[in-house]
Amino acid sequence: MICYSALFMVVLLLNNASRRTLAIVPKPTVYDKDSTACNMMHTLTYEHNYPTCFILIDSLTRFRLRLASQHPPIPQESKDKCIINKLRIEIMDGCDENADKLWPSDIMNESYNVNIEDTEISISSKEIWGALRALETVLQMVYKDEFGGNMIFKGSVEDEPLFSHRGMLLDTGRNFMPVETLRKMIDIMAMVKMNVFHWHITDDQSFPFVSTTYPELSDKGAYHPQKCTYDEIEVSDLLEYARLRGVRIIPEFDTPAHTLSWGKAYPDLLTKCYYDSTPTGELGPMNPANDSTFEFLKNLFTEVTSRFHDKYIHLGGNEINFGCWARNPEIIEFMKKMEIPRKYHLLANYYESKLVEIVKNYGYKDYKTAVIHVWKATDWETYTRYATTGKFNVIISGDWDLSDLYNEYDWTKYYKQDIREFGGTVEEASLVIGGEATLWGTHVDETNAITLAWPRGAAVAERLWSQKHDTNEEFSRRIGELQCRMVYNNIEAHPVNGPGFCPTKI
């Protein structure tokens, strides 16, 4: 009797799944769905005219593998009304990587159209990046019927992102994470159309980036000089891995604070802390009174800017211990000499302006055109108003911190946050170019990073991509299906809607 009840429940859920509606995350701008479901042949052919578009060739290879792994091939003798046997792709601007690689950027065009007809699926986009996003949409449109066949509804999709910057911050400075975890994070980001991997590489606790200019930074600053580092080849390979998925990698070397790991090899870079005119033996932020500090930074960032391809680099600049600066006699004398008032945020501004001048020499924009990252959850609206009033472009994290799991339903607070609603004018709101979910490493490592981030991070992805958002009830259904799709792809996605299971995995 017990076995029969369990079997009945599985069959019931499978039948419900076969009758489901579309559950794409993030939600497309326009979806016109027909009531006719077509079978997709496992002998699907792929038609395009871009033999040297290696991004497309690689993406189609992954498309085939994922289609086969998450959905079994359908019987050849299928008698459905329509059978899809071709996928055709057209890129209006073309795609030729014979001479130079194409890299994703802040101005890439990710819009696309998908049409599903009786015998074929056609994808059209202006640039290759839109085609990548379209392929992800198609994969989410395919479902398995009760007989094990790949099914997709006829219809059309028109889609484009709301924001150009849709990111995930991953902290590898507090807890080291192997490259395999970083790759998996990028894979999932691409699945939900996130396009910026903000790599918070270093922090107080460790310096895992292997610098060819200053190798002692990781030799002495990493948790282990070989096992817990990212060498030149690994970084280059990760950049290529992300490029093929349309994901930018923006590195962050956070200074002047969060640099204690730098001081393990080069203690003179940092400020010596004092108490009652006596050194405490502790070190604080970078020492801006020392010219050699900026010479060191110049040499390091010369290397960093040559190894990373994005036109943006994140300079950190948060959580500075002003107390250490305020008690250091060298700093006090330097501020007098430079006629900087004893207001230490002004010294921080001096440091940042010197650093911006350094990176500007390598093609980065000056301070006036910098992008401000509002990372604080508390009162993020006020900080955003400050930045936009100053005419700065802004990206916002705010309450999108995925580092803690309060309960399985806490994705609702991420879905609720609208980064356009901070009390600014229409002009100021237009300066918000996107946002990022954050995964800080204090209690996060390779064992729980994926589970904490997904599928909760998909709520952030939808708020950054979709023109309109749905009710929590409607999104709950879609994020639940997404969780199952992730499970089918061997992603350790945690349940987001309480008790249940992914039926076709049984």
C-alpha positions as CSV (number, residue, x, y, z in Angstrom):
1,M,0.0,0.0,0.0
2,I,2.8,2.4,0.9
3,C,4.7,1.6,-2.3
4,Y,1.6,2.2,-4.4
5,S,0.9,5.6,-2.8
6,A,4.5,6.7,-3.5
7,L,4.3,5.5,-7.1
8,F,1.0,7.3,-7.6
9,M,2.4,10.6,-6.4
10,V,5.4,10.4,-8.8
11,V,3.1,9.7,-11.8
12,L,0.8,12.5,-10.7
13,L,3.7,15.0,-10.5
14,L,5.1,13.9,-13.8
15,N,1.8,14.4,-15.5
16,N,1.5,17.9,-13.9
17,A,5.0,18.7,-15.2
18,S,4.1,17.8,-18.7
19,R,1.2,20.3,-18.6
20,R,3.2,23.1,-17.1
21,T,3.4,26.6,-18.5
22,L,6.6,28.3,-19.5
23,A,9.0,28.9,-16.7
24,I,11.9,31.0,-18.1
25,V,14.2,32.8,-15.6
26,P,14.7,35.6,-16.1
27,K,11.4,36.4,-17.6
28,P,11.5,37.5,-21.3
29,T,10.3,40.9,-22.4
30,V,7.7,39.4,-24.7
31,Y,6.6,35.8,-25.0
32,D,3.8,34.7,-27.4
33,K,3.1,31.1,-26.7
34,D,1.1,28.7,-28.9
35,S,-0.9,25.8,-27.4
36,T,0.9,23.3,-29.7
37,A,3.8,21.4,-28.3
38,C,6.4,20.1,-30.7
39,N,8.9,17.2,-30.4
40,M,12.6,18.1,-30.7
41,M,14.6,15.5,-32.6
42,H,17.8,14.3,-31.0
43,T,19.2,14.5,-34.5
44,L,18.6,18.3,-34.5
45,T,20.8,20.0,-37.1
46,Y,22.4,23.4,-36.5
47,E,22.5,26.0,-39.3
48,H,24.6,29.2,-39.3
49,N,27.1,31.0,-41.6
50,Y,29.8,31.7,-39.0
51,P,32.5,29.0,-39.3
52,T,35.1,31.2,-37.5
53,C,32.8,32.3,-34.7
54,F,34.4,30.1,-32.0
55,I,32.1,31.5,-29.3
56,L,29.1,30.2,-31.2
57,I,30.7,26.9,-32.1
58,D,31.6,26.3,-28.4
59,S,28.1,27.3,-27.2
60,L,26.4,25.0,-29.6
61,T,28.5,22.1,-28.4
62,R,27.5,22.9,-24.8
63,F,23.8,23.2,-26.0
64,R,23.9,19.7,-27.5
65,L,25.4,18.2,-24.3
66,R,23.0,19.9,-22.0
67,L,20.0,19.1,-24.2
68,A,21.0,15.4,-24.2
69,S,21.9,15.2,-20.5
70,Q,18.8,16.9,-19.0
71,H,16.3,15.4,-21.5
72,P,16.6,11.9,-23.1
73,P,16.3,11.6,-26.9
74,I,12.8,11.2,-28.3
75,P,11.7,8.1,-30.3
76,Q,12.2,8.4,-34.0
77,E,8.7,7.0,-34.7
78,S,7.1,10.0,-33.0
79,K,3.7,11.0,-34.6
80,D,3.3,14.4,-33.0
81,K,1.8,17.2,-35.1
82,C,5.1,19.1,-35.4
83,I,8.6,17.9,-35.2
84,I,11.6,20.3,-34.7
85,N,14.6,19.1,-36.7
86,K,16.6,22.3,-37.2
87,L,18.0,25.2,-35.2
88,R,18.9,28.2,-37.3
89,I,21.0,31.1,-36.1
90,E,21.4,34.5,-37.7
91,I,23.7,37.3,-36.3
92,M,23.0,40.6,-38.0
93,D,26.5,42.1,-37.2
94,G,28.2,38.8,-38.1
95,C,30.7,37.0,-36.0
96,D,34.3,36.4,-37.2
97,E,37.1,35.5,-34.8
98,N,39.6,34.4,-37.3
99,A,41.8,37.4,-36.6
100,D,40.8,38.6,-33.1
101,K,38.8,37.2,-30.3
102,L,35.5,38.9,-29.4
103,W,35.2,39.9,-25.7
104,P,32.0,40.7,-23.8
105,S,31.9,44.4,-22.7
106,D,29.7,46.9,-21.0
107,I,28.3,48.0,-24.3
108,M,27.6,44.5,-25.8
109,N,24.1,44.0,-27.3
110,E,22.4,41.0,-25.7
111,S,18.9,41.4,-27.4
112,Y,17.5,38.4,-29.3
113,N,14.5,36.9,-30.9
114,V,13.4,33.3,-30.9
115,N,10.8,31.8,-33.2
116,I,9.6,28.2,-32.8
117,E,7.7,26.9,-35.9
118,D,6.5,23.5,-37.2
119,T,10.0,22.2,-38.2
120,E,12.6,24.6,-36.9
121,I,13.7,27.0,-34.2
122,S,15.2,30.2,-35.5
123,I,17.3,32.6,-33.4
124,S,18.2,36.1,-34.5
125,S,20.3,38.6,-32.7
126,K,22.4,41.7,-33.5
127,E,25.5,40.4,-31.9
128,I,26.8,37.0,-30.8
129,W,26.0,37.8,-27.2
130,G,22.3,37.9,-27.9
131,A,22.6,34.4,-29.6
132,L,24.1,33.1,-26.4
133,R,21.3,34.4,-24.3
134,A,18.7,33.0,-26.8
135,L,20.2,29.5,-26.5
136,E,19.8,29.6,-22.8
137,T,16.2,30.6,-23.2
138,V,15.6,27.7,-25.6
139,L,17.1,25.2,-23.1
140,Q,14.6,26.5,-20.4
141,M,11.7,26.2,-22.8
142,V,12.4,22.5,-23.4
143,Y,10.7,20.0,-21.1
144,K,10.2,16.3,-20.9
145,D,6.8,14.7,-21.5
146,E,5.5,11.7,-19.7
147,F,6.9,9.4,-22.4
148,G,10.5,10.9,-22.1
149,G,10.3,13.0,-25.1
150,N,11.8,16.5,-25.5
151,M,9.0,19.0,-26.0
152,I,8.8,22.7,-26.8
153,F,5.8,24.9,-27.4
154,K,5.5,26.8,-30.7
155,G,5.7,30.5,-30.3
156,S,8.0,33.5,-30.2
157,V,10.2,35.4,-27.8
158,E,11.5,39.0,-28.0
159,D,13.9,39.8,-25.3
160,E,16.5,42.3,-24.1
161,P,18.0,43.2,-20.7
162,L,16.9,46.1,-18.5
163,F,20.4,46.7,-17.2
164,S,23.8,46.3,-18.9
165,H,25.6,45.3,-15.7
166,R,24.2,42.1,-14.0
167,G,26.8,40.7,-11.8
168,M,27.8,38.3,-9.1
169,L,30.6,39.1,-6.6
170,L,32.6,36.2,-5.4
171,D,35.1,36.6,-2.6
172,T,38.2,34.3,-2.8
173,G,40.4,36.3,-0.4
174,R,38.8,35.2,2.9
175,N,38.2,31.5,1.9
176,F,40.1,30.1,-1.1
177,M,37.9,28.5,-3.8
178,P,39.3,26.2,-6.5
179,V,39.1,27.2,-10.1
180,E,36.4,24.5,-10.6
181,T,34.1,26.3,-8.3
182,L,34.7,29.6,-10.1
183,R,33.9,27.9,-13.4
184,K,30.7,26.4,-12.1
185,M,29.6,29.8,-10.8
186,I,30.2,31.3,-14.2
187,D,28.2,28.4,-15.9
188,I,25.2,29.1,-13.7
189,M,25.5,32.9,-14.2
190,A,25.3,32.4,-17.9
191,M,22.3,30.1,-17.4
192,V,20.3,33.0,-15.9
193,K,21.9,35.7,-18.1
194,M,24.2,37.3,-15.6
195,N,27.1,38.9,-17.4
196,V,29.7,40.2,-14.9
197,F,31.8,38.0,-12.6
198,H,33.2,40.5,-10.0
199,W,36.2,38.7,-8.7
200,H,37.1,39.9,-5.2
201,I,40.4,38.1,-5.4
202,T,42.3,39.3,-2.3
203,D,41.5,40.4,1.2
204,D,43.2,40.7,4.7
205,Q,43.2,37.0,5.1
206,S,45.0,35.9,1.9
207,F,46.5,37.0,-1.4
208,P,45.9,34.1,-3.8
209,F,46.7,35.9,-7.1
210,V,50.1,34.9,-8.4
211,S,51.9,38.0,-9.5
212,T,54.8,37.6,-11.9
213,T,56.0,41.1,-10.8
214,Y,55.8,40.5,-7.1
215,P,55.6,36.7,-6.6
216,E,56.2,37.0,-2.8
217,L,52.7,38.5,-2.5
218,S,51.2,35.0,-2.9
219,D,54.3,33.1,-1.7
220,K,53.8,34.7,1.7
221,G,50.3,36.0,1.5
222,A,48.3,33.0,0.3
223,Y,47.1,30.3,2.6
224,H,49.4,27.9,0.6
225,P,51.8,29.1,-2.1
226,Q,50.9,26.3,-4.5
227,K,47.6,24.8,-3.4
228,C,45.7,28.0,-2.7
229,T,46.7,30.3,-5.5
230,Y,45.6,31.3,-9.0
231,D,48.6,31.3,-11.4
232,E,49.0,33.0,-14.7
233,I,47.7,30.1,-16.7
234,E,44.7,29.5,-14.5
235,V,43.7,33.1,-14.6
236,S,44.0,33.2,-18.4
237,D,42.0,30.0,-18.8
238,L,39.3,31.3,-16.6
239,L,39.1,34.5,-18.6
240,E,38.6,32.4,-21.8
241,Y,36.1,30.2,-20.0
242,A,34.0,33.2,-19.1
243,R,34.4,34.9,-22.6
244,L,32.9,31.8,-24.3
245,R,29.8,32.2,-22.1
246,G,29.5,36.0,-22.6
247,V,30.6,36.8,-19.0
248,R,33.0,39.6,-18.2
249,I,35.5,39.2,-15.4
250,I,36.2,42.4,-13.4
251,P,39.0,41.9,-10.9
252,E,39.0,43.7,-7.6
253,F,42.2,44.4,-5.7
254,D,40.8,46.1,-2.6
255,T,42.9,48.9,-1.2
256,P,43.9,50.8,0.9
257,A,42.2,48.7,3.5
258,H,41.7,44.9,3.4
259,T,45.5,44.6,2.6
260,L,47.0,42.8,5.6
261,S,47.9,39.8,3.4
262,W,50.0,42.2,1.2
263,G,51.9,43.1,4.3
264,K,53.1,39.6,5.0
265,A,55.6,40.0,2.1
266,Y,55.8,43.8,2.0
267,P,55.1,45.3,5.5
268,D,56.4,48.7,4.6
269,L,53.4,49.2,2.2
270,L,51.2,49.4,5.3
271,T,50.7,52.0,8.0
272,K,52.1,51.1,11.4
273,C,49.5,51.5,14.1
274,Y,50.3,53.4,17.3
275,Y,48.8,53.8,20.8
276,D,50.0,56.8,22.9
277,S,53.0,57.4,20.6
278,T,54.0,53.7,20.9
279,P,53.8,51.2,18.0
280,T,51.4,48.4,18.7
281,G,53.0,46.0,16.3
282,E,49.8,46.0,14.2
283,L,49.5,47.1,10.7
284,G,46.7,49.1,9.2
285,P,45.8,50.4,5.7
286,M,48.2,51.2,2.9
287,N,50.6,54.1,3.8
288,P,49.8,57.0,1.5
289,A,52.7,59.1,3.0
290,N,55.2,56.8,1.4
291,D,56.0,57.4,-2.3
292,S,57.2,53.8,-2.6
293,T,53.6,52.6,-1.9
294,F,52.4,54.2,-5.2
295,E,55.5,52.9,-7.1
296,F,54.6,49.4,-5.9
297,L,51.0,49.9,-6.9
298,K,52.0,51.2,-10.3
299,N,54.1,48.1,-11.0
300,L,51.4,45.7,-9.8
301,F,48.6,47.3,-11.7
302,T,50.7,47.4,-14.8
303,E,50.7,43.7,-14.6
304,V,47.0,43.3,-13.6
305,T,45.8,45.6,-16.4
306,S,47.8,43.6,-19.0
307,R,46.4,40.3,-17.9
308,F,42.7,41.2,-17.6
309,H,40.7,42.2,-20.7
310,D,37.8,44.2,-19.3
311,K,37.9,48.0,-19.5
312,Y,36.9,48.2,-15.9
313,I,38.8,47.3,-12.8
314,H,37.4,47.4,-9.2
315,L,39.6,49.4,-6.8
316,G,37.7,48.6,-3.6
317,G,38.2,51.6,-1.2
318,N,35.8,50.5,1.6
319,E,36.1,50.0,5.4
320,I,39.3,52.0,6.0
321,N,40.6,52.0,9.6
322,F,41.1,55.8,10.1
323,G,42.2,55.2,13.7
324,C,45.5,53.7,12.6
325,W,46.1,56.7,10.2
326,A,45.1,59.2,12.9
327,R,47.7,58.0,15.4
328,N,50.6,57.4,13.1
329,P,53.2,60.3,13.3
330,E,54.4,59.9,9.7
331,I,50.8,60.2,8.5
332,I,50.1,63.2,10.7
333,E,53.3,65.0,9.4
334,F,52.4,64.1,5.8
335,M,49.0,65.6,6.1
336,K,50.4,68.8,7.4
337,K,53.0,68.9,4.6
338,M,50.3,68.3,2.0
339,E,47.9,70.7,3.7
340,I,45.2,68.0,4.1
341,P,42.9,68.8,7.0
342,R,42.8,66.2,9.8
343,K,39.7,64.6,8.2
344,Y,40.8,61.2,7.2
345,H,38.2,60.7,4.5
346,L,40.1,63.5,2.7
347,L,43.3,61.4,3.0
348,A,41.4,58.4,1.6
349,N,40.3,60.7,-1.3
350,Y,44.0,61.6,-1.8
351,Y,45.0,58.0,-1.9
352,E,42.2,57.0,-4.4
353,S,43.0,60.0,-6.7
354,K,46.6,58.8,-6.8
355,L,45.6,55.3,-7.6
356,V,43.1,56.4,-10.3
357,E,46.0,58.3,-11.9
358,I,48.0,55.2,-12.0
359,V,45.4,53.0,-13.7
360,K,44.4,55.8,-16.0
361,N,47.7,55.5,-17.7
362,Y,46.7,52.0,-18.8
363,G,43.5,53.0,-20.6
364,Y,41.1,53.2,-17.7
365,K,38.9,56.3,-17.4
366,D,39.5,59.1,-14.9
367,Y,37.8,59.6,-11.5
368,K,35.0,61.8,-13.0
369,T,33.8,58.9,-15.2
370,A,34.3,56.1,-12.5
371,V,31.4,53.8,-11.6
372,I,30.4,53.8,-7.9
373,H,29.5,50.5,-6.4
374,V,27.0,50.9,-3.6
375,W,27.6,47.6,-1.7
376,K,26.0,48.4,1.7
377,A,22.7,46.8,2.5
378,T,21.8,49.4,5.1
379,D,20.4,52.7,3.7
380,W,21.6,51.9,0.1
381,E,19.1,54.3,-1.2
382,T,20.8,57.3,0.5
383,Y,24.3,56.3,-0.8
384,T,22.8,55.9,-4.3
385,R,21.4,59.4,-4.1
386,Y,24.8,60.8,-3.0
387,A,26.5,59.1,-6.0
388,T,23.9,60.0,-8.6
389,T,23.7,63.6,-7.4
390,G,27.4,63.8,-8.2
391,K,26.6,62.5,-11.7
392,F,28.4,59.2,-11.2
393,N,27.2,56.0,-12.8
394,V,26.2,53.5,-10.1
395,I,25.9,49.7,-9.6
396,I,24.0,48.6,-6.6
397,S,24.2,45.5,-4.3
398,G,22.2,46.8,-1.4
399,D,20.2,43.9,0.1
400,W,21.4,41.3,-2.5
401,D,23.8,39.6,-0.1
402,L,23.6,35.8,-0.6
403,S,26.3,35.0,2.0
404,D,23.7,33.9,4.6
405,L,20.7,31.6,4.3
406,Y,18.0,32.7,6.7
407,N,15.3,30.4,5.4
408,E,14.3,28.8,2.1
409,Y,11.9,31.6,1.3
410,D,14.4,34.5,1.7
411,W,14.7,34.9,-2.0
412,T,11.6,37.0,-1.7
413,K,13.6,39.9,-0.2
414,Y,16.0,39.8,-3.2
415,Y,13.0,39.8,-5.6
416,K,11.5,42.7,-3.8
417,Q,14.4,45.1,-4.2
418,D,14.1,47.5,-7.1
419,I,17.3,49.4,-7.6
420,R,15.5,52.1,-9.6
421,E,13.6,53.1,-6.5
422,F,15.9,55.1,-4.3
423,G,14.2,58.5,-4.3
424,G,16.2,60.0,-7.1
425,T,15.0,62.0,-10.1
426,V,14.4,60.3,-13.5
427,E,17.8,61.6,-14.6
428,E,19.5,60.3,-11.5
429,A,17.8,56.9,-11.9
430,S,19.2,56.7,-15.4
431,L,22.7,56.7,-13.9
432,V,22.0,53.3,-12.3
433,I,23.6,50.9,-14.9
434,G,22.9,47.7,-13.0
435,G,23.7,45.7,-9.9
436,E,25.4,42.7,-8.3
437,A,24.6,39.9,-5.9
438,T,27.4,39.4,-3.4
439,L,28.8,36.3,-1.9
440,W,31.3,37.3,0.8
441,G,33.7,34.7,1.9
442,T,33.6,35.0,5.7
443,H,31.5,31.8,6.0
444,V,31.6,30.7,2.4
445,D,33.9,28.3,0.7
446,E,33.8,25.7,-2.1
447,T,31.5,23.4,0.1
448,N,28.6,25.9,0.2
449,A,29.2,28.7,-2.3
450,I,27.0,27.2,-5.0
451,T,24.2,26.1,-2.6
452,L,24.0,29.6,-1.1
453,A,24.1,31.4,-4.4
454,W,21.6,29.3,-6.3
455,P,18.9,29.4,-7.2
456,R,18.4,32.4,-4.9
457,G,20.7,34.5,-7.1
458,A,18.2,34.0,-9.9
459,A,15.8,36.4,-8.1
460,V,18.6,39.1,-8.6
461,A,19.2,38.0,-12.1
462,E,15.5,38.6,-13.0
463,R,15.4,42.0,-11.4
464,L,18.4,43.0,-13.4
465,W,17.2,41.6,-16.7
466,S,13.4,41.7,-16.9
467,Q,11.4,44.8,-17.7
468,K,8.7,43.8,-15.3
469,H,8.6,41.6,-12.3
470,D,5.9,39.2,-11.2
471,T,4.2,38.4,-7.9
472,N,6.1,36.3,-5.4
473,E,3.6,33.5,-6.1
474,E,4.3,33.5,-9.8
475,F,8.0,33.7,-9.5
476,S,8.0,31.0,-6.8
477,R,6.8,28.5,-9.4
478,R,9.4,29.6,-11.9
479,I,12.3,29.6,-9.5
480,G,11.2,26.1,-8.3
481,E,11.4,24.8,-11.8
482,L,14.7,26.4,-12.2
483,Q,16.0,24.7,-9.1
484,C,15.1,21.4,-10.6
485,R,16.8,22.2,-13.9
486,M,19.9,23.1,-12.0
487,V,19.7,19.8,-10.1
488,Y,19.4,17.9,-13.5
489,N,22.6,19.7,-14.5
490,N,24.5,18.5,-11.4
491,I,24.3,21.8,-9.7
492,E,23.9,21.8,-5.9
493,A,20.9,24.1,-5.9
494,H,19.1,24.2,-2.6
495,P,15.2,24.0,-2.3
496,V,13.7,27.4,-2.4
497,N,10.0,26.6,-1.7
498,G,10.0,24.3,1.2
499,P,9.2,20.6,1.1
500,G,9.1,18.9,-2.3
501,F,11.2,17.1,-4.9
502,C,12.2,17.3,-8.5
503,P,10.0,14.5,-10.0
504,T,11.8,13.6,-13.2
505,K,14.9,12.9,-11.3
506,I,13.2,9.9,-9.5
